[in-house]
């Protein structure tokens, strides 16, 4: 599986809609997700895992509603959309 884009809304620490474009790294075949503690690295991996399997990475963060951003506006929907290629 090769991730292309990940769209998240009100998920983890991301209060608004965010899109990560992994296609920028497609030619290198390898990328690193890094940043300080609390920057949202695990939320990116959890977002990808939820989109694929319906649970967080490791399955220890609870259900989807527990991953909703507490700072998101009440009307902001919580969602994930992962676009990827396979084979």
C-alpha positions as CSV (number, residue, x, y, z in Angstrom):
1,X,0.0,0.0,0.0
2,X,1.3,3.4,-0.9
3,X,-0.5,6.4,0.8
4,X,-1.4,9.2,-1.6
5,X,-3.4,11.6,0.6
6,X,-4.9,11.6,4.1
7,X,-7.8,14.0,4.8
8,X,-8.8,14.4,8.5
9,X,-11.4,16.6,10.1
10,X,-11.7,17.2,13.8
11,X,-9.5,14.2,14.4
12,X,-6.9,13.9,17.1
13,X,-5.2,17.2,17.6
14,X,-6.4,18.6,14.2
15,X,-9.5,20.8,15.0
16,X,-10.1,21.8,11.3
17,X,-9.8,19.9,8.1
18,X,-6.2,18.9,7.2
19,X,-4.8,17.2,4.2
20,X,-1.5,15.4,4.0
21,X,-0.2,14.9,0.5
22,X,2.1,11.9,0.5
23,X,2.5,11.9,-3.3
24,X,5.4,14.4,-2.8
25,X,7.4,11.5,-1.4
26,X,6.4,8.9,-4.1
27,X,9.6,9.0,-6.0
28,X,11.8,8.4,-2.9
29,X,9.8,5.4,-1.7
30,X,10.5,6.3,1.9
31,X,9.4,9.1,4.2
32,X,9.7,10.0,7.9
33,X,7.0,11.4,10.2
34,X,8.7,13.4,12.9
35,X,8.1,16.3,15.2
36,X,8.0,17.2,18.9
37,X,5.9,15.4,21.5
38,X,2.2,16.3,21.0
39,X,2.6,17.4,17.4
40,X,0.2,14.8,16.0
41,X,2.5,12.1,14.6
42,X,0.5,9.3,16.2
43,X,-2.7,10.8,15.0
44,X,-1.5,10.6,11.4
45,X,-0.9,6.9,11.9
46,X,-4.1,6.4,13.8
47,X,-6.0,8.2,11.0
48,X,-4.5,5.9,8.4
49,X,-5.3,2.8,10.5
50,X,-8.9,4.0,11.3
51,X,-9.5,4.6,7.6
52,X,-8.2,1.1,6.7
53,X,-9.4,-1.1,9.7
54,X,-11.8,0.9,11.8
55,X,-9.6,1.1,14.9
56,X,-6.6,2.9,16.1
57,X,-3.0,1.7,15.7
58,X,-2.5,-0.8,18.5
59,X,-6.2,-0.7,19.2
60,X,-5.7,1.0,22.6
61,X,-7.0,4.5,21.9
62,X,-10.7,3.6,22.1
63,X,-13.4,4.0,19.5
64,X,-13.7,6.6,16.8
65,X,-15.6,9.1,19.0
66,X,-12.7,9.2,21.5
67,X,-10.4,10.4,18.8
68,X,-12.5,13.5,18.1
69,X,-10.6,16.8,18.6
70,X,-11.8,18.4,21.8
71,X,-11.1,21.9,20.3
72,X,-13.1,21.3,17.1
73,X,-16.2,23.4,16.5
74,X,-19.4,21.5,17.5
75,X,-20.6,21.5,13.8
76,X,-17.2,20.3,12.4
77,X,-17.7,16.7,11.4
78,X,-15.1,14.2,12.5
79,X,-13.9,12.2,9.4
80,X,-11.0,10.5,7.7
81,X,-10.4,9.8,4.1
82,X,-7.4,7.9,2.9
83,X,-6.5,7.6,-0.7
84,X,-3.8,5.0,-1.5
85,X,-2.6,2.8,-4.3
86,X,-2.1,-0.9,-4.1
87,X,0.0,-2.9,-6.6
